[in-house]
């Protein structure tokens, strides 16, 4: 099951976070580049002080303990969120009619 999910993430090309059980560490913002047999090739970058390094690692499928991916993010700040009145009229959901209760 995990093998199929990792293969699907590889095909999607999305960034993921991977936990390696045998090394007890997370690899953040990685891309799964290839899967061949039980070897998973991942590519990621590290930012240490004044140097950015690009890495490519091959890890065994059995050492992958967890894979997470970001679904969405919202910028925090002084921005006002959009409300329904800001949507184009064609995309607005009509208000519910207020039916009176027969009670």
N, C-alpha and C positions, 0 to 999 in steps of 0.2 A: 504494500500500500504506500509506504513512504517513498519507495523507488518511483512509483507512478506520479506522485505529487511533485517530487523533485524534477522529474522529467518534464512535467507540465510547466513548472516555474522556469525551467531552462528554455522551453519553447516560447514562453511569454516574454522573456528577457527583462523582467522586472527586478528592481533592487529588493534584496532580502537581507535579513539578519540570520546568521547561522551559528548555533551553539555546537561546539566540538566537545563531545564527552571526554575523549581520551586526553585532551589538553586543558579541559575545564576553562574554556574561553569563548567569548562571543566574537564573531567577525561581523562588523556592522557595514551596511550599505554595500553588500557584495552582489555580484551577478553570477549566476550559475551558467557557465560557458558550455560545458560538455559533460556528458555521462557516457562512460564506456565500461561495460561490465559493472564492477563494484567500485570504480573510481569516479569521483565527482571532481570536476575542475571548476574552481571558483576564482574570480578576479575581483580585487578590491584595492582601495587606496588607504594609506595611513598618513596622518598629518602630525609630524613631531617637530615642535619648535619652528624652525625656519625651513623645513624640508618636507616635501610631499613625495611619497614613494608609491609606486604602483606595484602590486603583487599579484601573482598567479600561483595558486596552490592546488595540488591534487590531494584529496583526502578520500579515505575509504568510506563507503556508504554507511557502514556499521558504526563509524565514529560520529556521524551526524545525529545529535540528540534532539535538536529542535530547529525549526525554520519558521521565522515570522516575517510578515510583510506589512508595510504601512498601507492602510486602506485609504486614508484621507488625512488632510491637515488643514488647519485654519490659521491664518496669520493673526497674531495678537497685536493689538495696537489701537490707534485712534479711529479706525474705520467703522462706519456705521453698517450694521448688517442690512442686507436687502430684505424688504418685507414684501408682502403680496402686492401692494399697490405699485411697487417698482417694476413688477413683471410686465411684459407685454400683455395686452388685453387677451390675445389669443391663447396665452398660457395660464391665465388666471383661473382658479377654481371658483365657480359661482358660489355665493354664500348659501347656506342652508335655509330653506324656507322655514319659518317658524309656525309649525302646525300647532293648533290648540289641542290640548288633551281633552278627550271626551269625558274624563272623570268629573 
